[in-house]
Structure formats: structure tokens, C-alpha cells
Amino acid sequence: MIKFLDLTAINTSFEPDLSQAVQRVVSSGWYLLGDEVNSFEKEYATYIGTKHCIGVANGLDALRLILKAYIELGVMHKGDEIIVPANTYIASILAISENKLKPILIEPDINTYNIDPYLIENKITERTKGIMIVHLYGQNAMHPEIQRLVDKYDLKLIEDNAQAQGCFFRDKRTGSLGHAAGHSFYPGKNLGALGDAGAVTTNDDEIASIIRSLANYGSTKKYINDFQGLNSRLDEIQAAVLSIKLKRLDIDNQKRREIAQYYCDNITNPAITLPVINQTSVITDTISHVWHLFVIRHPNRYLLQKYLSDNEIQTLIHYPIPPHKQGAYKECNNLSFPIAEQIHEEVLSLPISPIINDLEVEKIVEMINFFNID
């Protein structure tokens, strides 16, 4: 079986450094808010290109804390609106609604799967306080039109960078483009921990200070609580693991580009819709995509998925049900977003990782090209 993502093999490729890092933390006797977290925060801030990085428990918390910090500052209030793509993973939207803000869903571009920047302005109202862009599947979602709207309407630009560590927009990495960004280090991410982990990056000193406090029970000094905060902290073991993996992230992302290039050059089945990058250069030269996922579309994707499974190829669906059709948002179930709905009905993610080998990729391509439901 060709696994969708072989985490055991990925983590083994970092040995012995990974085990040594974990043992170093275990032996230290210090497991929270210590040197490993401080070191990783500095390294990751430098890598992303921001003044601040605050380690938190997971990617959802990173987004929750950003919005909560703006509420504490009085920049946002209950009922204010945040624009967000309609086809994102539900965590992006949960962060908004949990803070008693209102998500305003925008259709994606059918080619890139990222938010369509030219549909945003018509949805801006006097209650709109921010735009949350999601760099979905690893492709940059930033666009000059989005920056124009942020400037024109004095909006906060929040990045959901959970799937795009190492990606660029022009000469800046995603995660440094807006006012603040949330990152996930879930094990399957391009930069993955050995459990849940996340971070916020920002250049705003005040926001960074408030988020750091909010993530630690609303406290900057033990037993003194300035805010009604959370317990959302990156632990020392995960920070040590992430520091090891960060050193190889750009090399691993380039390997993903090479695999994506092979897929795009060699999948010739006319029923398959291949990904479209938002630049015209070849994939291996395009730094605006880090290929966290390689997502194809097919009108009968469940048949294709079964066929691939029968041929020992594991695939996943990211994601089968759009957020506005989920039970969690029953009030939105009657809304219509036909492009988002089409994407969610047709997408299928193929195996892609730095450790997948050439023979496996060739077999995947061969099987897809043979697939025919007639």
C-alpha cells in the first residue's frame, strides 16, 4: 500500500537528531515555557520574517487568540464581520464564530481554490473589521486586490497559514503579509510536530504581548491575570522537534514541488482536473506554492478513490463537506456557494511528501491514467 502520508518514515528521516532532541527535553526536567520554546519562537520568527512568534497549543487556538486580542483592544466587537473563504477547513470559521464575530463567506477561485479577491468588496459593510485569507493546500492566497481593500477600508488582514509554511508572496513569506497570522504544526503539516502545536506570527508589539498573555491564562506574571485567557501553550518537546525539522523545511518543500511537477507533467487522464498555480513559471521554480496537498478533481471522485484503494494507493478528501453545510452551522445550511460546493464534491488528494519515492509516484500516475468509468 502506498500510504497517503507515512509519518513514521518522515520522522525516521530526522534521526538521530529527533530522538536526541526529545531526550534532551525529558532530561532537562523543564517542560513548558522554557529554553526550547524561546529558541524555536526566535528561529521561526526569523524564518517567517516577523518580529514576533508566540508558540501556542494548535492552529485553531492561534486564530482564536488573534481575534480575541483584537477584541481586548477594542478593535473588534461582538457581531463584527470577518470575511473568510467559503471552502476553507472549518477551523478558520470556528475561530471567528467562537469569538462572537460573524463569518462572511466568499466563494473561491475555481482554479486556485483560494478566496476570489474580486468578490470581496461587494460583501464589505460598516461592520466588516477584517479579512482572513487561507493559503489553502499550500498555495499563496494573497493578492494586490486584497491589499487594496485592506488599505481602503482600514481592515485587519489575518492569515491562516496552517498549510503553507515556507510559501512566498513576492519577496515575503506567507505568515508575514498581514497584521497577524496563525500557523498549525499538526503532525501532517509540512512542518509537523509529534502532536498538536501552533504559533502566531506578527510584527505588532501590542498584539504579540496580548496574545502571549491570553495564551497563558491571561497572565504575564504568575497568579496575576489581566485578561480572561486560555491555556494554550507550545510545550518544550514539540518546540525541540520543530526546531530540528525547521532546518530542512525549504529542502523538503522543494521535493514536494518536484513531485507536483511530475504529477502535472504526466497525469494525462482527460477526466482529471489538475491544480493550477497562480504564476506562469514551472512548478519547481514557483515559490508561491509549497504543495502541502496535491489536490485533483474528478466528477466521480469516490469511484476514483475506490479504484486507487483497490490498487494499493491511499488518498484522502480535503474536504468532503463545506463549512456552510455542516451541522455546526445549521443557520447557514440554506446558503448557496456553488463553486465551493463543486470543489468539495470533486476534490481528491494524492500522496505527496518528501519521502515518497519515484516508483510510487510513477505507479500513482499510471493508475490514474488508466482510470475509466465508461
C-alpha positions in Angstrom: 0.0 0.0 0.0 1.3 3.5 -0.9 0.3 5.5 2.2 -1.1 8.9 1.8 1.4 10.2 4.3 4.0 8.0 6.0 4.7 9.9 9.2 6.8 7.1 10.6 9.2 7.3 7.6 9.2 11.1 7.7 10.2 11.2 11.3 12.7 8.5 10.9 14.4 10.6 8.2 15.2 13.1 11.0 17.0 10.6 13.2 19.0 10.6 15.4 18.5 14.3 15.9 14.8 13.9 16.7 15.3 11.4 19.4 18.2 13.3 20.9 16.1 16.5 21.0 13.3 14.7 22.8 15.6 13.1 25.3 17.3 16.4 25.9 14.0 17.9 27.0 13.0 14.8 29.1 16.3 15.0 30.9 16.1 18.7 31.5 13.1 18.5 33.9 11.6 21.7 32.3 8.6 21.1 30.0 6.7 24.4 29.5 7.8 27.9 28.7 11.5 27.2 28.7 14.5 27.5 26.5 13.3 25.2 23.7 10.2 27.2 23.2 12.1 30.5 23.4 14.6 29.2 20.8 12.0 27.9 18.4 10.0 31.1 18.6 13.1 33.2 17.6 14.0 30.7 14.8 10.5 30.6 13.4 10.0 34.4 13.6 13.3 34.8 11.7 12.3 32.2 9.1 8.8 33.8 8.5 10.2 37.3 8.6 8.3 38.8 11.6 9.3 40.4 14.9 7.3 38.0 17.0 6.4 34.4 17.2 4.2 33.1 20.0 4.0 29.4 20.4 0.5 28.1 21.2 -1.2 24.7 21.5 -2.6 24.3 18.0 -3.5 26.2 14.8 -7.1 26.8 15.8 -6.0 28.4 19.0 -3.6 30.6 17.0 -6.5 32.1 15.1 -8.8 32.3 18.1 -6.2 34.2 20.0 -5.5 36.7 17.3 -9.2 37.6 17.1 -9.6 37.6 20.9 -6.6 40.0 21.2 -8.3 42.4 18.8 -11.4 42.2 20.9 -9.5 43.0 24.0 -8.0 46.0 22.2 -11.5 47.3 21.2 -10.7 46.9 17.5 -13.4 44.3 17.1 -16.7 43.8 18.9 -19.4 41.2 19.2 -21.3 41.0 15.9 -18.5 42.5 13.7 -17.8 40.7 10.5 -14.7 38.8 9.2 -14.5 37.9 5.6 -13.3 34.3 5.0 -13.3 31.8 2.1 -16.3 29.5 1.9 -14.3 26.4 1.1 -11.7 26.5 3.9 -11.3 23.9 6.6 -13.9 24.6 9.3 -11.2 25.7 11.9 -10.9 29.1 10.1 -14.5 29.8 10.7 -14.7 28.3 14.2 -12.1 30.8 15.3 -14.4 33.6 14.1 -17.7 32.4 15.5 -16.2 31.4 18.8 -15.2 35.0 19.4 -18.9 36.0 18.7 -17.8 37.5 15.4 -19.7 36.9 12.2 -18.0 34.9 9.3 -18.9 36.3 5.9 -18.2 33.5 3.4 -16.8 34.3 0.0 -16.6 32.0 -3.0 -13.1 30.7 -4.0 -11.5 30.9 -7.4 -12.3 27.6 -9.1 -8.7 27.4 -10.4 -6.6 28.1 -7.4 -9.2 27.1 -4.7 -8.2 30.3 -2.8 -10.6 33.2 -2.0 -11.6 35.1 -5.1 -10.3 38.6 -4.3 -12.7 40.3 -6.8 -15.8 39.1 -4.9 -14.7 40.6 -1.5 -15.6 44.3 -1.9 -19.3 43.7 -2.5 -19.5 42.0 0.9 -17.8 44.7 2.9 -20.1 46.6 5.2 -19.7 49.1 8.1 -19.4 46.0 10.4 -16.5 44.4 8.5 -13.4 44.5 10.6 -11.1 42.0 8.9 -10.3 39.6 6.1 -9.0 36.2 6.9 -7.1 34.7 3.9 -6.4 31.0 3.9 -3.3 29.8 2.0 -5.2 26.6 1.1 -3.3 23.4 0.2 0.0 25.3 0.4 -0.7 28.0 -2.2 -0.4 31.7 -1.5 -3.8 33.4 -1.3 -2.5 37.0 -1.0 -3.4 39.3 -4.0 -2.9 43.0 -4.7 -6.7 43.5 -4.7 -6.8 42.2 -1.1 -4.2 44.7 -0.1 -6.1 47.5 -1.8 -9.2 46.6 0.2 -7.3 46.3 3.5 -5.9 49.8 2.9 -9.1 51.4 1.6 -11.4 50.1 4.4 -8.8 50.0 7.2 -9.3 46.3 7.8 -7.2 43.8 9.7 -5.6 41.2 7.5 -5.3 37.8 9.2 -3.6 34.9 7.6 -4.5 31.3 8.1 -1.0 29.9 7.3 -1.8 26.4 8.7 -1.0 24.7 5.3 1.7 27.0 3.8 4.8 27.1 6.0 7.6 28.3 3.7 5.4 29.7 1.0 6.1 33.2 -0.5 4.1 36.1 -1.9 6.6 38.0 -4.0 9.6 38.5 -1.7 7.9 37.8 1.6 6.8 34.6 3.2 3.2 33.9 4.0 2.7 34.5 7.7 4.4 37.9 7.4 2.0 39.5 5.0 -0.9 40.6 7.2 -1.3 42.1 10.7 -1.1 38.6 12.3 -1.0 35.0 11.2 -2.0 31.7 12.6 0.2 28.6 12.0 -0.5 24.9 12.6 2.2 22.3 13.3 -0.2 19.3 13.3 1.9 16.2 12.5 0.9 16.0 8.9 1.8 19.6 8.0 4.9 20.5 6.0 6.4 21.5 9.3 4.9 19.0 11.7 5.3 18.3 15.4 4.7 15.0 17.2 1.3 16.1 18.4 -0.8 19.3 18.3 1.2 22.5 18.2 0.8 26.0 16.7 2.0 29.6 16.6 1.1 33.2 15.9 3.4 35.5 14.0 3.1 39.3 13.9 5.1 42.5 13.6 2.7 44.2 16.1 4.3 44.6 19.5 1.0 45.2 21.3 -0.9 42.3 19.7 2.1 40.0 20.4 2.1 40.9 24.1 -1.7 40.5 24.5 -1.7 37.1 22.7 1.2 35.8 24.8 -0.7 36.8 27.9 -4.1 35.4 26.6 -2.4 32.1 25.8 -1.2 31.8 29.4 -4.5 32.2 31.3 -4.4 36.0 30.6 -1.3 36.3 32.7 2.1 37.9 32.3 3.0 37.3 35.9 2.1 34.2 37.8 -1.2 34.4 39.6 -1.9 37.9 38.2 -4.5 37.8 35.4 -5.1 40.8 33.2 -7.4 39.1 30.8 -9.9 36.2 30.7 -7.4 34.0 28.9 -6.9 30.4 27.7 -4.4 27.7 28.5 -2.8 27.3 25.0 1.0 26.8 25.2 3.5 25.2 22.9 5.4 22.6 25.0 9.1 22.1 25.2 9.2 18.7 23.4 7.2 20.0 20.4 9.4 23.1 20.2 12.5 21.0 20.2 11.1 18.7 17.5 10.1 21.7 15.4 13.5 23.3 15.6 15.1 20.2 14.2 12.6 20.0 11.3 12.6 23.7 10.5 16.2 23.4 9.3 15.2 21.1 6.5 11.8 22.7 5.6 12.8 24.5 2.4 14.6 21.4 1.1 11.5 19.3 1.8 9.2 21.9 0.2 11.3 21.8 -2.9 11.0 18.0 -3.0 7.2 18.5 -2.9 7.4 20.8 -5.9 9.3 18.2 -7.8 6.7 15.6 -7.1 3.9 18.1 -8.1 5.8 18.8 -11.3 5.9 15.1 -12.2 2.2 14.7 -11.4 1.2 17.7 -13.6 3.5 16.7 -16.4 2.4 13.1 -16.5 -1.2 12.8 -15.5 -3.0 12.8 -18.8 -6.4 11.4 -18.0 -8.8 13.9 -19.6 -11.3 13.5 -16.8 -8.9 14.7 -14.2 -8.6 18.4 -13.3 -5.1 19.2 -12.2 -4.1 22.0 -9.8 -3.4 25.4 -11.2 -0.7 27.6 -9.7 -1.1 31.3 -9.6 2.1 32.0 -11.5 3.1 31.1 -15.1 6.5 29.7 -14.3 7.2 25.9 -13.9 6.2 24.4 -10.6 9.7 23.7 -9.4 10.6 27.4 -9.8 7.4 28.7 -8.2 7.9 29.6 -4.5 4.2 30.7 -4.1 3.2 27.1 -3.5 4.6 24.6 -1.1 2.2 21.7 -2.0 1.0 20.7 1.4 -1.6 18.8 -0.6 -1.8 17.8 -4.2 -5.5 18.1 -5.0 -7.1 16.9 -8.2 -10.8 17.0 -9.1 -13.0 14.3 -10.7 -16.8 14.3 -11.1 -16.9 10.8 -9.7 -14.2 11.1 -7.1 -15.5 8.3 -4.8 -15.2 5.8 -7.7 -11.7 7.1 -8.4 -10.8 6.9 -4.7 -12.1 3.3 -4.5 -10.2 2.3 -7.7 -7.0 3.7 -6.3 -7.5 2.0 -3.0 -8.1 -1.3 -4.8 -4.7 -0.7 -6.4 -3.0 -0.1 -3.1 -2.9 3.7 -3.3 -4.3 5.6 -0.3 -5.9 9.0 -0.9 -7.9 11.5 1.3 -10.5 14.1 0.7 -9.8 17.7 1.8 -12.7 18.3 2.4 -15.9 16.4 1.7 -18.4 18.8 3.2 -18.2 22.6 3.0 -18.5 24.5 6.3 -21.9 26.1 5.4 -23.4 22.6 5.1 -22.1 21.3 8.4 -24.3 20.7 11.4 -22.2 23.1 13.4 -23.6 25.9 11.2 -27.2 24.9 10.7 -28.1 28.6 10.3 -26.0 28.6 7.1 -27.2 25.3 5.6 -29.6 27.0 3.2 -26.9 29.2 1.8 -25.7 28.6 -1.7 -22.0 28.7 -2.7 -21.9 26.7 -5.9 -18.2 27.0 -6.6 -17.3 25.9 -3.1 -19.8 23.1 -3.2 -18.4 21.8 -6.5 -14.9 21.8 -5.1 -15.9 19.9 -2.0 -17.8 17.4 -4.2 -14.9 16.7 -6.6 -11.6 17.1 -4.8 -9.3 14.2 -4.0 -5.8 14.5 -2.5 -3.0 12.3 -3.8 0.1 11.2 -1.8 2.8 13.8 -1.7 5.6 14.1 0.8 9.4 14.5 0.9 9.9 10.7 1.4 7.6 9.3 -1.3 9.8 7.6 -3.9 9.9 7.8 -7.7 8.4 4.3 -8.2 5.5 5.1 -6.0 4.8 8.4 -7.8 5.1 6.7 -11.2 2.6 4.0 -10.1 0.1 6.6 -8.9 0.3 8.4 -12.3 0.0 5.1 -14.2 -3.1 4.1 -12.2 -4.8 7.5 -12.6 -4.2 7.5 -16.4 -5.7 4.0 -16.7 -8.9 5.0 -14.8 -12.0 5.0 -16.9 -15.6 4.6 -15.7 -17.1 4.0 -19.2 
